[in-house]
């Protein structure tokens, strides 16, 4: 089991990418910092972030109401870390919170679960390739243990394929993954949907959230073919490093968001406070 603290550390260290989840983010980024202190308050069953005496609002103008103290602390930390000028792209957890409250097309929990399940049919770790030579062996070595882990962890039967045809997935296994996602609340599922998009893998998303993998490991496995090609042919000097850090930032924020919205809230509150 990997410590969530490593996820939190990556989220702090790689805040270099805007998730671009709000239509009015340009009205926030670049604005001069207008507050001195950041705190959180409890209102009924929700938590709010205070910027001096002002309530943090979503781009649409509504007060941002968060489901857990841990998530409120994570959002508050990002705003407290801002310097003279607000840089919205350095606040990935805030981006995810805004994304959840202003969900595009009014998507609900069930539709988000459907999106995650669609990725399972084309999951990165389930598609192995014989080209270029040696890649299939490398994929089996690196992805094989993850497939074995998820099969054991969830009592399912996932198989990989070496063709362009999606592997046959037992309906019972599909039902297990769907039920697992449905066991999370809307906020957590929102994080899962973004995480699956980032890693192109529901299997890797579950492994990261369960702390079976660190952020670095999950991202590396999601980019395995690219990494293999680079090891053989080299890479564009700056592009690969930037892309790697941006993907880690996204994955770290999503994992932290999911944990902060679910059963690990009390633990994360302590980590954010340190």
C-alpha positions in Angstrom: 0.0 0.0 0.0 1.4 3.4 -1.1 1.0 6.4 1.3 -1.4 9.1 0.2 1.2 11.6 1.4 3.2 10.8 -1.8 0.2 11.8 -3.8 -0.2 15.0 -1.9 3.5 15.8 -2.4 3.2 15.4 -6.1 0.1 17.5 -6.2 2.1 20.3 -4.4 5.2 20.0 -6.5 3.7 19.7 -10.0 1.0 22.3 -10.2 2.0 23.3 -13.7 -1.1 22.6 -15.7 -4.6 24.0 -15.9 -7.3 21.3 -16.2 -9.4 23.8 -18.1 -12.6 22.7 -16.6 -14.3 26.1 -16.1 -15.6 28.3 -18.9 -14.7 31.5 -17.0 -11.2 30.7 -15.6 -9.7 33.6 -17.5 -11.5 36.0 -15.2 -9.6 34.5 -12.3 -6.1 33.8 -13.7 -3.9 36.8 -13.8 -6.0 38.7 -11.3 -4.1 40.5 -8.5 -4.4 38.7 -5.2 -7.3 40.4 -3.3 -7.1 38.6 0.1 -4.7 38.1 3.0 -6.0 35.1 4.8 -7.6 31.8 3.9 -9.8 29.7 6.2 -12.6 27.1 6.0 -16.0 27.1 7.7 -18.8 24.5 8.2 -22.3 25.2 6.9 -24.8 22.5 7.6 -23.3 19.4 5.9 -21.0 21.3 3.6 -17.7 23.1 3.9 -16.8 26.5 2.5 -13.5 28.3 1.8 -13.2 31.9 3.0 -10.9 34.4 1.4 -10.7 37.0 4.3 -14.5 37.6 4.8 -15.5 36.6 1.3 -16.8 33.1 0.3 -15.0 31.4 -2.5 -17.4 31.2 -5.4 -17.5 29.1 -8.6 -17.1 30.8 -11.9 -20.9 31.0 -12.2 -21.0 33.0 -9.0 -22.4 30.4 -6.6 -20.7 29.9 -3.2 -18.5 26.8 -3.5 -19.8 24.2 -1.1 -17.6 21.2 -0.6 -18.5 17.7 0.8 -15.7 17.1 3.2 -13.3 19.0 5.5 -10.3 17.3 3.7 -11.3 18.7 0.3 -12.0 22.1 1.7 -8.5 22.1 3.3 -6.9 21.0 0.0 -8.7 23.8 -1.9 -7.8 26.3 0.8 -4.1 25.3 0.6 -4.0 26.1 -3.1 -5.5 29.5 -2.5 -3.2 30.2 0.4 -0.2 29.3 -1.7 -0.9 32.0 -4.3 1.5 35.0 -4.4 0.9 38.5 -5.7 -1.0 37.3 -8.8 -3.6 34.5 -8.9 -2.6 31.6 -11.2 -5.6 29.4 -11.7 -3.5 26.8 -13.6 -1.6 26.1 -10.3 -4.8 25.1 -8.5 -5.7 21.6 -9.9 -7.9 20.6 -7.0 -9.9 23.8 -7.2 -10.3 23.1 -10.9 -11.7 19.7 -10.1 -14.1 21.1 -7.5 -15.4 23.7 -10.0 -15.7 20.9 -12.6 -17.9 19.0 -10.2 -20.2 21.8 -9.4 -20.4 23.0 -13.0 -20.5 19.6 -14.7 -20.6 20.0 -18.5 -24.0 19.0 -20.0 -25.4 18.5 -16.5 -23.9 15.0 -16.2 -24.8 12.9 -13.2 -23.1 10.2 -11.4 -24.4 7.4 -13.6 -23.3 9.0 -16.8 -19.8 9.6 -15.3 -19.6 5.9 -14.4 -20.7 5.0 -17.9 -17.8 7.1 -19.3 -15.3 5.3 -17.0 -16.7 1.9 -18.0 -16.2 2.7 -21.7 -12.5 3.0 -21.0 -12.3 -0.5 -19.7 -13.1 -1.9 -23.1 -10.0 -0.1 -24.5 -7.9 -0.1 -21.4 -4.3 0.7 -22.1 -2.9 -2.2 -20.1 -5.2 -4.7 -21.9 -3.8 -4.0 -25.4 -0.3 -5.5 -26.0 1.5 -5.1 -29.3 4.2 -7.1 -31.1 5.5 -4.0 -32.9 8.1 -2.9 -32.5 10.0 -6.1 -31.7 10.4 -6.6 -27.9 7.5 -4.3 -26.9 5.1 -7.2 -26.1 7.6 -8.8 -23.8 8.2 -5.4 -22.0 4.4 -4.8 -21.8 3.8 -8.3 -20.3 6.6 -7.7 -17.8 5.3 -4.3 -16.6 1.5 -4.6 -17.1 1.1 -8.3 -16.3 1.5 -7.8 -12.5 -1.1 -5.0 -12.6 -3.6 -7.2 -14.4 -2.9 -10.0 -11.9 -3.3 -7.5 -9.0 -6.7 -6.2 -10.2 -8.0 -9.7 -10.9 -7.1 -10.7 -7.4 -8.2 -7.5 -5.7 -11.6 -7.4 -7.2 -12.1 -11.1 -8.0 -12.5 -10.5 -11.7 -11.1 -12.0 -14.9 -9.4 -9.5 -17.2 -7.4 -10.7 -20.1 -5.2 -8.8 -22.5 -5.2 -9.0 -26.3 -2.5 -8.6 -29.0 -4.9 -7.6 -31.7 -6.9 -4.5 -32.4 -10.0 -6.3 -31.3 -11.0 -5.5 -27.7 -10.5 -8.5 -25.3 -13.5 -10.4 -24.2 -14.5 -9.2 -20.7 -16.8 -11.4 -18.6 -20.1 -9.6 -17.8 -19.6 -10.5 -14.2 -16.2 -8.6 -14.2 -17.8 -5.6 -15.8 -20.6 -5.7 -13.2 -18.0 -5.7 -10.4 -16.2 -2.6 -11.7 -19.5 -0.8 -12.3 -20.7 -1.6 -8.7 -17.3 -0.5 -7.3 -17.6 2.9 -9.0 -21.2 3.3 -8.0 -20.2 2.7 -4.4 -18.5 6.1 -4.4 -20.3 9.4 -4.2 -20.8 11.9 -7.0 -17.7 13.9 -6.1 -15.4 10.9 -6.0 -16.7 9.6 -9.3 -16.0 13.0 -10.8 -12.4 12.5 -9.8 -12.4 9.0 -11.2 -13.7 10.2 -14.6 -10.9 12.8 -14.8 -8.3 10.2 -13.6 -9.4 7.6 -16.2 -9.2 10.2 -18.9 -5.6 11.1 -17.8 -4.3 7.6 -17.5 -6.4 6.1 -20.4 -7.0 3.2 -18.0 -9.6 2.2 -15.4 -7.2 -0.5 -14.2 -4.4 1.9 -13.4 -6.9 4.4 -11.9 -8.0 1.7 -9.4 -4.4 0.7 -8.7 -3.5 4.3 -7.9 -6.6 5.1 -5.8 -5.9 1.8 -3.8 -2.3 3.0 -3.3 -1.0 -0.1 -5.0 0.9 2.3 -7.3 2.4 5.7 -6.7 1.5 8.6 -9.1 4.9 8.2 -10.8 4.4 4.5 -11.3 0.8 4.8 -12.6 1.8 7.5 -15.1 4.9 5.6 -16.2 2.7 2.5 -16.9 0.2 4.6 -18.8 3.0 5.9 -21.0 4.8 2.6 -21.3 4.8 2.3 -25.1 6.0 5.9 -25.5 8.7 5.3 -22.9 9.8 2.2 -24.8 10.0 4.1 -28.1 12.0 6.8 -26.4 14.4 4.2 -25.0 15.0 3.0 -28.5 14.9 6.2 -30.6 15.3 9.1 -28.2 12.9 11.9 -27.5 12.2 15.6 -28.2 14.4 17.3 -25.7 11.8 19.3 -23.8 8.4 18.0 -24.9 8.5 14.6 -23.2 9.6 16.0 -19.8 6.9 18.7 -19.8 4.2 16.1 -20.9 5.3 13.7 -18.1 5.1 16.4 -15.4 1.8 17.6 -16.6 0.3 14.1 -16.6 1.7 13.5 -13.1 0.1 16.8 -11.9 -3.3 15.8 -13.3 -3.1 12.2 -11.9 -1.9 13.5 -8.5 -4.7 16.0 -8.2 -7.4 13.5 -9.2 -6.1 10.9 -6.7 -6.0 13.5 -3.9 -9.5 14.7 -4.9 -10.9 11.2 -4.7 -9.4 10.4 -1.3 -10.4 13.8 0.1 -14.0 13.1 -0.9 -14.2 9.6 0.5 -13.1 7.4 3.4 -9.5 8.9 3.7 -10.7 12.4 4.6 -9.5 12.4 8.2 -6.0 11.2 7.2 -5.7 13.8 4.4 -6.7 16.6 6.7 -3.7 15.8 8.9 -1.4 15.6 5.9 -2.6 19.0 4.5 -2.1 20.6 7.9 1.6 19.4 8.1 
